[in-house]
């Protein structure tokens, strides 16, 4: 069986573009996994392949939610994803809101499985918990080691149709 084609959504920091000074960057794509997507790809194994990564600044996304959501969707289209994984956002509020909004838009428009990861107190977790699958994470990127396998486990279950 061919691997499920996944697109990974991350912010400018995890996309290795920069911190707050780059938070206004518009969405763009890179083929394959980037940043934490490399560890995520290892955890996903051969069942799911991250074919592309969409990177967007947190400020840009949150100040232009409708436009940014459409731009992200347009960038994803070329990859023909069968699944979208966003984050993990931990307790970064703007990042969590972006991950939740991307997942909700993808689920609504493309009707494919989506999953993200956030700390329970992230405003995005509260806003999107009834719409999309959100894996509970620690509150900071120091918890990446635990968050990545948890995200991968749920993604694989979704890909297999077990959820």
LINJO-V504977 format. One record per residue. N is the residue number from 1. RES is the residue in three letters. PSI is psi as a letter, one per 30 degrees, with the letter a starting at -180 (NA if undefined). Layout:
BEGIN
N/RES/PSI  N/RES/PSI
END
This chain:
BEGIN
1/UNK/k  2/UNK/k  3/UNK/k  4/UNK/k  5/UNK/j  6/UNK/k  7/UNK/k  8/UNK/k  9/UNK/k  10/UNK/l  11/UNK/a  12/UNK/e  13/UNK/e  14/UNK/f  15/UNK/g  16/UNK/h  17/UNK/e  18/UNK/a  19/UNK/b  20/UNK/e  21/UNK/f  22/UNK/g  23/UNK/f  24/UNK/g  25/UNK/k  26/UNK/l  27/UNK/k  28/UNK/l  29/UNK/l  30/UNK/k  31/UNK/k  32/UNK/a  33/UNK/k  34/UNK/k  35/UNK/b  36/UNK/f  37/UNK/f  38/UNK/e  39/UNK/e  40/UNK/e  41/UNK/e  42/UNK/e  43/UNK/f  44/UNK/f  45/UNK/b  46/UNK/f  47/UNK/f  48/UNK/k  49/UNK/k  50/UNK/j  51/UNK/f  52/UNK/l  53/UNK/k  54/UNK/k  55/UNK/k  56/UNK/k  57/UNK/k  58/UNK/e  59/UNK/e  60/UNK/e  61/UNK/e  62/UNK/f  63/UNK/f  64/UNK/h  65/UNK/e  66/UNK/e  67/UNK/e  68/UNK/e  69/UNK/e  70/UNK/e  71/UNK/e  72/UNK/e  73/UNK/e  74/UNK/e  75/UNK/e  76/UNK/e  77/UNK/e  78/UNK/f  79/UNK/f  80/UNK/h  81/UNK/l  82/UNK/f  83/UNK/l  84/UNK/k  85/UNK/k  86/UNK/k  87/UNK/a  88/UNK/k  89/UNK/f  90/UNK/b  91/UNK/g  92/UNK/j  93/UNK/e  94/UNK/e  95/UNK/e  96/UNK/e  97/UNK/e  98/UNK/e  99/UNK/e  100/UNK/e  101/UNK/e  102/UNK/e  103/UNK/e  104/UNK/e  105/UNK/e  106/UNK/e  107/UNK/e  108/UNK/e  109/UNK/e  110/UNK/f  111/UNK/h  112/UNK/l  113/UNK/k  114/UNK/l  115/UNK/k  116/UNK/l  117/UNK/k  118/UNK/l  119/UNK/k  120/UNK/f  121/UNK/g  122/UNK/k  123/UNK/e  124/UNK/e  125/UNK/e  126/UNK/e  127/UNK/e  128/UNK/g  129/UNK/f  130/UNK/f  131/UNK/e  132/UNK/l  133/UNK/k  134/UNK/j  135/UNK/k  136/UNK/k  137/UNK/l  138/UNK/a  139/UNK/f  140/UNK/l  141/UNK/f  142/UNK/f  143/UNK/g  144/UNK/e  145/UNK/e  146/UNK/e  147/UNK/e  148/UNK/e  149/UNK/e  150/UNK/e  151/UNK/e  152/UNK/e  153/UNK/e  154/UNK/e  155/UNK/e  156/UNK/e  157/UNK/e  158/UNK/e  159/UNK/e  160/UNK/f  161/UNK/g  162/UNK/f  163/UNK/NA
END
